[in-house]
Amino acid sequence: MNSNPVKPSRGRPKTLDRDHVLDIAMDSYWKEDISSLSINEICRRSGISKPSLYREFSNEDGLMKAVLIKYQEQILSPVQQMLNSDSPFREALDNLVSFATSANCHHESPMGCLFIKMRESRMHLGEATLAQVDFLEEQGLSTFKEWVKRSKDKGEFSADMSPEFAAIYIDAQLINASTLLAHGEDPQTVKKILFVAFSMLG
């Protein structure tokens, strides 16, 4: 006879598919108005209960932060890796424009950048999500700045501006492009706008 029987675990078994919930939430936040999208609607679309979601993510703020982290891993990291490579400046810039004007990742229809959308929706974000937005914003500006520095050293960046200002300028153009796309502007038109805005860089 077994003297150490396995004790049944307390509470309900964990059946929530975290990746599925994050995919649904990411798609929803990306396509719709973040301020009017309720946690109840996310639960309904994911086919889970609110208590289940809260057990996994603590609250809506925790869910949004987890969505942003997944977005960073899937969407932003490959761009950062590309800018950190030894690719010629013009080649990397063309790739950045193509990325910024495409329907990213495996999603069917979202246009623009979810990260930029969250940056523009700060008043509707919780403390944890805001902190993640600020972290990614600083990381992005730093990536642009170091990219410009390396390109200057190689003589590929000819504009008369500091790496710090160039980073802010590039970031501003990407924000504008994302906003235009989110408002339904034709991607080819937005691509032309970016090429004109970036033509002065090198």
C-alpha positions in Angstrom: 0.0 0.0 0.0 1.3 3.4 -1.0 2.1 5.4 2.2 2.5 8.6 0.2 -0.6 9.0 -1.9 -0.7 11.9 -4.3 -2.9 14.6 -3.0 -5.3 16.2 -5.4 -4.4 19.8 -6.3 -6.6 22.5 -4.9 -8.8 24.7 -7.1 -9.9 24.3 -10.7 -7.5 22.7 -13.2 -5.7 25.3 -15.4 -7.2 25.0 -18.8 -6.6 28.6 -20.1 -4.5 28.7 -23.2 -2.3 31.8 -22.6 -1.1 32.2 -26.1 -4.6 31.9 -27.5 -5.9 34.7 -25.2 -2.9 36.9 -26.0 -3.4 36.4 -29.7 -7.1 37.3 -29.4 -6.4 40.3 -27.2 -3.5 41.5 -29.5 -5.7 41.3 -32.6 -8.6 43.1 -30.8 -6.4 46.0 -29.4 -4.7 46.3 -32.7 -7.9 46.6 -34.8 -10.2 48.5 -32.4 -10.4 51.5 -30.0 -8.4 50.5 -26.9 -10.4 52.7 -24.7 -13.8 51.2 -25.6 -12.7 47.5 -25.7 -13.9 45.9 -22.4 -12.2 43.0 -20.6 -15.6 41.2 -20.8 -15.4 41.4 -24.6 -11.9 40.0 -24.6 -13.1 37.1 -22.4 -16.1 36.5 -24.7 -13.9 36.4 -27.8 -11.4 34.1 -26.1 -14.0 31.8 -24.7 -12.9 32.1 -21.1 -14.3 33.5 -17.9 -13.2 36.7 -16.3 -12.0 34.9 -13.2 -9.8 32.7 -15.4 -8.3 35.7 -17.1 -7.7 37.4 -13.8 -6.0 34.3 -12.4 -3.6 34.3 -15.4 -2.9 38.0 -15.8 -4.1 39.6 -12.5 -6.1 42.3 -14.2 -6.6 44.2 -17.4 -3.4 46.1 -17.0 -1.5 42.7 -16.7 -3.2 41.5 -19.8 -2.2 44.6 -21.8 1.4 44.4 -20.6 1.6 40.8 -21.6 0.1 41.6 -25.0 2.7 44.4 -25.5 5.6 42.1 -24.5 4.4 39.5 -27.0 4.1 42.2 -29.7 7.6 43.2 -28.9 8.9 39.7 -29.3 7.0 38.9 -32.5 7.0 42.3 -34.3 9.5 44.8 -32.9 12.5 42.5 -32.1 13.1 41.4 -35.7 13.2 45.1 -36.7 15.7 45.9 -34.0 17.8 43.0 -35.0 17.8 44.3 -38.6 18.8 47.8 -37.5 21.6 46.3 -35.3 23.1 44.4 -38.2 25.8 45.5 -40.6 23.4 46.1 -43.4 24.1 49.3 -45.4 22.1 52.3 -44.1 19.9 52.7 -47.3 19.1 49.0 -47.4 18.1 49.0 -43.7 16.1 52.2 -44.2 14.2 50.6 -47.2 13.5 47.5 -45.1 12.2 49.7 -42.3 9.8 51.6 -44.7 8.6 48.3 -46.1 8.0 46.9 -42.6 6.2 50.1 -41.4 3.8 50.0 -44.3 2.9 46.4 -44.3 0.2 44.4 -42.4 2.6 42.9 -39.9 3.0 39.4 -38.6 0.4 36.7 -39.4 -2.6 38.9 -38.6 -5.1 39.3 -41.4 -5.9 43.0 -41.4 -4.4 45.2 -38.7 -2.5 48.2 -40.2 -0.2 50.5 -38.4 1.7 49.6 -35.3 0.1 48.4 -32.0 3.0 49.8 -30.0 2.5 53.3 -31.5 -1.2 53.0 -31.0 -0.6 52.3 -27.3 1.8 55.2 -27.0 -1.0 57.4 -28.3 -3.5 55.9 -25.9 -1.5 56.5 -22.7 -4.5 57.9 -20.7 -6.3 54.6 -21.1 -3.4 52.4 -20.0 -2.6 51.0 -16.6 0.6 51.6 -14.6 2.3 48.3 -15.7 1.5 48.8 -19.4 2.6 52.4 -19.3 6.0 51.3 -17.8 6.4 48.8 -20.6 5.5 51.4 -23.2 8.1 53.8 -21.8 10.7 51.1 -21.8 10.1 50.1 -25.4 10.0 53.7 -26.4 13.4 54.3 -24.9 14.7 51.1 -26.4 13.5 52.1 -29.8 15.0 55.6 -29.7 18.3 54.1 -28.5 18.3 51.6 -31.4 17.7 54.4 -33.9 20.5 56.5 -32.4 23.1 53.7 -32.4 22.1 52.8 -36.0 22.6 56.4 -37.1 26.0 56.6 -35.2 27.3 53.5 -37.0 26.0 54.8 -40.3 27.7 58.1 -39.8 31.0 56.3 -39.0 30.7 54.4 -42.3 29.9 57.6 -44.2 26.4 56.4 -45.2 24.4 59.0 -43.2 24.9 62.4 -44.8 22.2 64.6 -43.1 23.5 67.4 -40.8 21.8 66.2 -37.6 22.9 64.6 -34.4 22.2 60.9 -33.8 19.9 61.9 -31.0 17.8 64.3 -33.2 17.9 61.8 -36.1 16.4 59.1 -33.8 13.6 61.4 -32.8 13.0 62.4 -36.4 12.8 58.8 -37.6 10.5 57.9 -34.7 8.2 60.8 -35.6 7.9 59.7 -39.2 7.0 56.2 -38.2 4.4 57.5 -35.8 2.9 59.6 -38.6 2.9 56.6 -41.0 1.2 54.3 -38.5 -1.5 56.9 -37.8 -2.2 57.3 -41.5 -2.4 53.6 -42.0 -4.7 53.1 -39.0 -7.0 55.8 -40.5 -7.3 53.9 -43.8 -4.7 55.6 -46.0 -3.4 53.6 -48.9 -0.1 51.8 -47.8 1.6 52.7 -51.1 0.8 56.4 -50.5 2.2 56.1 -47.0 5.3 54.4 -48.3 5.9 57.3 -50.7 5.5 59.7 -47.9 8.1 57.9 -45.8 10.6 57.7 -48.7 10.3 61.5 -49.2 10.7 62.1 -45.4 13.7 59.8 -45.3 15.3 61.0 -48.5 17.3 63.7 -46.7 19.0 61.2 -44.4 21.5 59.7 -46.7 
